[in-house]
């Protein structure tokens, strides 16, 4: 049985909040993105592809890209969410999600849920981002 959209959204939010420091592995994919819209789109597309590595490479916490245990924690949490993602319609929407803009203020940005189109209801949230070392990341709050 598939969890309701709100439960998936809460689980997704929890993944973005769960990053901490530690020491095990780092992503094999390029971290961050060139723009806030690209970062959010890449994250949504990675979810549609069920690629937790690519999704977590778009996330930062505490002013740093995810590494080590924080990265592992993100990946573990997302894999649980993605295991429940079995609706072909939702998967197709995530794969083709579009991001139409962002409000940028220096090294911080917000993509509002209205700027994220063609995603399942449970994935429509305002998303804060931060620019680190010239790359944009979804900013998970600890």
C-alpha positions as CSV (number, residue, x, y, z in Angstrom):
1,X,0.0,0.0,0.0
2,X,1.3,3.4,-1.0
3,X,1.5,6.1,1.7
4,X,-0.6,9.2,1.2
5,X,0.9,12.2,-0.5
6,X,1.3,14.2,2.8
7,X,3.2,11.3,4.4
8,X,5.5,11.2,1.4
9,X,6.0,15.0,1.6
10,X,6.7,14.7,5.3
11,X,9.2,11.9,4.7
12,X,10.9,13.9,1.9
13,X,11.1,16.9,4.2
14,X,12.6,14.7,7.0
15,X,15.3,13.5,4.6
16,X,16.2,17.1,3.8
17,X,16.4,17.9,7.5
18,X,18.3,14.8,8.5
19,X,21.9,15.6,7.4
20,X,24.7,15.6,9.9
21,X,28.4,15.1,10.0
22,X,30.3,11.8,10.1
23,X,32.6,9.6,8.0
24,X,31.7,7.0,5.4
25,X,31.0,7.8,1.7
26,X,30.6,10.8,-0.6
27,X,28.6,11.1,-3.8
28,X,29.9,9.9,-7.2
29,X,27.9,12.5,-9.0
30,X,28.7,16.2,-9.5
31,X,27.4,18.1,-6.5
32,X,25.1,21.1,-6.7
33,X,23.9,22.9,-9.8
34,X,24.6,26.1,-11.8
35,X,21.3,27.7,-10.8
36,X,18.6,27.3,-8.2
37,X,16.1,26.2,-10.8
38,X,18.5,23.6,-12.1
39,X,19.1,22.3,-8.6
40,X,15.4,21.8,-7.9
41,X,14.7,20.3,-11.3
42,X,17.7,17.9,-10.9
43,X,16.5,16.9,-7.5
44,X,12.9,16.1,-8.8
45,X,14.2,14.3,-11.9
46,X,16.6,12.2,-9.7
47,X,13.5,11.2,-7.5
48,X,11.7,10.2,-10.7
49,X,14.7,8.1,-11.7
50,X,14.9,6.7,-8.2
51,X,18.5,7.9,-8.0
52,X,19.2,8.8,-4.4
53,X,22.9,9.6,-5.2
54,X,21.9,12.2,-7.7
55,X,19.2,13.6,-5.4
56,X,21.4,13.9,-2.4
57,X,24.1,15.5,-4.4
58,X,21.8,18.5,-4.7
59,X,21.4,18.9,-0.9
60,X,23.5,20.9,1.6
61,X,23.2,21.4,5.4
62,X,25.0,23.7,7.8
63,X,26.5,25.8,5.0
64,X,28.2,22.7,3.4
65,X,27.4,20.2,0.7
66,X,26.4,16.8,2.1
67,X,29.4,14.5,2.8
68,X,30.0,11.4,4.8
69,X,27.3,10.4,7.3
70,X,25.1,13.3,6.3
71,X,25.2,12.1,2.7
72,X,24.6,8.5,3.8
73,X,21.7,9.6,6.0
74,X,20.1,11.5,3.1
75,X,20.6,8.6,0.8
76,X,19.1,6.1,3.3
77,X,16.1,8.3,4.0
78,X,15.4,8.9,0.3
79,X,15.7,5.2,-0.5
80,X,12.9,4.6,1.9
81,X,10.7,7.3,0.3
82,X,11.6,6.0,-3.2
83,X,10.8,2.4,-2.3
84,X,7.2,3.5,-1.8
85,X,7.2,5.5,-5.1
86,X,5.5,3.0,-7.4
87,X,2.8,5.0,-9.2
88,X,3.9,5.2,-12.9
89,X,2.0,8.6,-13.2
90,X,3.9,10.1,-10.3
91,X,7.2,8.7,-11.5
92,X,6.6,10.2,-15.0
93,X,5.7,13.6,-13.5
94,X,8.9,13.7,-11.4
95,X,11.0,12.8,-14.4
96,X,9.5,15.7,-16.3
97,X,9.1,18.3,-13.5
98,X,9.8,21.8,-14.5
99,X,11.0,24.8,-12.5
100,X,10.0,28.2,-13.9
101,X,11.9,30.5,-11.6
102,X,13.4,31.4,-8.3
103,X,13.7,34.4,-6.0
104,X,17.4,35.0,-5.5
105,X,18.9,37.2,-2.8
106,X,22.7,37.0,-2.9
107,X,23.7,33.5,-2.0
108,X,20.2,32.4,-0.9
109,X,17.2,31.6,-3.1
110,X,13.7,30.2,-2.8
111,X,11.8,28.3,-5.4
112,X,8.1,28.5,-4.5
113,X,5.8,25.6,-5.0
114,X,4.0,27.6,-7.6
115,X,7.3,27.7,-9.6
116,X,7.5,23.9,-9.6
117,X,5.2,22.3,-12.1
118,X,4.3,18.9,-13.2
119,X,5.0,17.2,-9.9
120,X,2.7,15.0,-7.8
121,X,0.8,16.9,-5.0
122,X,3.0,15.5,-2.2
123,X,6.1,17.0,-3.7
124,X,4.9,20.6,-4.1
125,X,6.7,22.6,-1.4
126,X,8.6,25.9,-1.2
127,X,12.3,25.0,-1.4
128,X,15.1,27.1,0.0
129,X,18.5,27.0,-1.6
130,X,22.0,28.3,-0.8
131,X,25.0,29.0,-3.1
132,X,28.2,27.3,-1.9
133,X,31.5,27.6,-3.8
134,X,29.7,28.8,-6.8
135,X,27.1,26.0,-6.9
136,X,23.5,26.0,-5.8
137,X,22.1,23.4,-3.3
138,X,18.8,22.7,-1.7
139,X,19.3,24.0,1.9
140,X,18.2,21.4,4.4
141,X,17.6,23.0,7.8
142,X,19.0,21.1,10.8
